[in-house]
Amino acid sequence: MTSQRASAQRTVASKGGARPGFIGDTIAELKKVIWLSRREVVYLTGLVLIVVIVVGAFLGVIDFAFSKLIDAVFISR
């Protein structure tokens, strides 16, 4: 009976102490990360912006063309 109570207390204590372990593990993992250099971050950010602008313009042109097509088909009747 006593051993069951002791194991139950250890289980509760380990669950309650999970937060500091989680934070410590998170910090340890962040120290293992290979961070990008400033130059790489600037380059990749610019690349993403260029791709977003090109894809946005492409989709805008397609949307405009389909709008004109739908207007021509349904309004002309």
PLY file of the C-alpha trace (Angstrom):
ply
format ascii 1.0
element vertex 77
property float x
property float y
property float z
element edge 76
property int vertex1
property int vertex2
end_header
0.00 0.00 0.00
2.80 2.38 0.82
4.70 1.65 -2.39
1.59 2.43 -4.45
1.17 5.75 -2.69
4.85 6.61 -3.17
4.73 5.77 -6.89
1.56 7.86 -7.25
3.31 10.80 -5.59
6.33 10.42 -7.89
4.01 10.42 -10.89
2.28 13.59 -9.72
5.62 15.24 -8.94
7.05 14.34 -12.34
4.01 15.78 -14.11
4.20 18.97 -12.06
7.90 19.33 -12.79
7.44 18.92 -16.55
7.46 22.66 -17.25
11.08 23.39 -16.25
12.19 20.29 -18.15
10.31 21.42 -21.23
11.79 24.91 -21.11
15.28 23.52 -20.53
14.87 21.09 -23.42
13.62 23.89 -25.66
16.62 26.06 -24.84
18.96 23.13 -25.44
17.39 22.49 -28.86
17.60 26.18 -29.81
21.32 26.10 -29.06
21.71 23.29 -31.62
20.06 25.31 -34.40
22.33 26.58 -37.17
21.11 30.13 -37.64
21.33 31.88 -41.01
23.71 34.75 -41.51
22.37 38.27 -41.99
23.30 38.14 -45.68
21.37 34.88 -46.19
18.32 36.27 -44.40
18.30 39.41 -46.55
18.76 37.39 -49.76
16.02 34.88 -48.95
13.62 37.60 -47.78
14.14 39.46 -51.07
13.64 36.25 -53.01
10.36 35.54 -51.22
9.13 39.09 -51.85
9.97 38.83 -55.56
8.18 35.49 -55.89
5.12 36.83 -54.04
4.95 39.90 -56.30
5.34 37.84 -59.49
2.75 35.25 -58.48
0.37 37.99 -57.28
0.69 39.85 -60.59
0.17 36.63 -62.54
-2.96 35.74 -60.58
-4.19 39.33 -60.93
-3.84 39.17 -64.72
-5.63 35.81 -64.86
-8.42 37.14 -62.63
-8.80 40.24 -64.81
-8.91 38.11 -67.98
-11.52 35.74 -66.57
-13.61 38.70 -65.34
-13.60 40.21 -68.83
-14.42 36.82 -70.36
-17.35 36.25 -68.00
-18.61 39.80 -68.60
-18.40 39.27 -72.37
-20.23 35.95 -72.23
-23.03 36.80 -69.79
-23.57 40.54 -70.19
-23.70 40.51 -74.00
-26.85 38.33 -73.93
0 1
1 2
2 3
3 4
4 5
5 6
6 7
7 8
8 9
9 10
10 11
11 12
12 13
13 14
14 15
15 16
16 17
17 18
18 19
19 20
20 21
21 22
22 23
23 24
24 25
25 26
26 27
27 28
28 29
29 30
30 31
31 32
32 33
33 34
34 35
35 36
36 37
37 38
38 39
39 40
40 41
41 42
42 43
43 44
44 45
45 46
46 47
47 48
48 49
49 50
50 51
51 52
52 53
53 54
54 55
55 56
56 57
57 58
58 59
59 60
60 61
61 62
62 63
63 64
64 65
65 66
66 67
67 68
68 69
69 70
70 71
71 72
72 73
73 74
74 75
75 76
